Amino acid sequence: MKPIFISGIGTDVGKTVVAAIVTEALGAVYWKPVQAGFDQGTDTEWVAGRLSDPRVLTETYKLAFPASPHIAARREGIRISLDRIVEAMPADGPLVVEGAGGLLVPLNEEEFVLDLVKRLDARVILVSRNYLGSINHSLLTAAVCRANGLDVAGWIFNDQYLDYEREIAAWSALPVIATIPFRQDPDEAFVAAQAERIRGRLEACLLASA
């Protein structure tokens, strides 16, 4: 099974919540190789606290400054290496990888998150949060995927706002895997319930895109 890469249409769209739900649904290992900013804890810590079997990997790069990873790394006098991340990826078992921001977030001066997706040979799940402007951001993200030949399983949406989801799916020609309802503070019970609810559809979409 290819790694599953969770990428969003931008920041604060619910990637970490979705990553936890997908990890729980697949009985997978969670990994966020690049973390930038952790004043209030890391995404890995958050996910670990909400899984029934908290199998998580340590970040390859854990950067203190909350900014684009290439800037955060530069402030610490290092350069993010995709080779190092690929070498750290486990060889066995289902793996859910959470990206940093969107696909065109720079990891260093020449390479972006989408380059990491390619290097990991991962299947992508795109996360979109319904808000005014999300059609444009979603379709731009889908266009980047097509232009770069990424293997996309489909969309997972957060919140509900008007009727954007069907239109985004139709215009992007990518299926809707699930919609996750808004929860102010998603806990372990919420993650488990959503994982159970979407498991069948998630597995079907992953098989269809294989």
Number of C-alpha atoms within 10 A of each C-alpha: 12 16 22 27 26 28 30 30 25 21 13 11 22 21 29 22 23 28 27 29 27 28 27 28 22 17 19 21 21 26 25 24 22 22 24 21 18 14 9 7 9 16 22 22 13 15 25 18 14 20 22 13 13 19 17 19 18 14 17 19 19 18 22 16 18 13 13 17 28 21 20 23 22 15 13 11 8 14 17 20 14 19 11 12 17 15 11 14 16 13 9 10 12 16 26 28 26 25 24 26 20 22 23 16 17 20 24 20 11 8 16 19 22 22 18 20 22 14 13 20 16 21 24 26 28 27 28 28 29 20 14 11 10 19 21 12 17 25 17 14 23 25 13 15 17 13 9 12 10 18 19 22 25 24 27 25 24 23 15 15 12 8 9 17 24 11 11 21 19 11 12 19 12 15 17 21 23 20 20 21 12 12 11 6 8 11 15 17 12 16 25 18 13 20 22 15 15 18 17 13 13 22 15 13 18 19 11 9 12 12
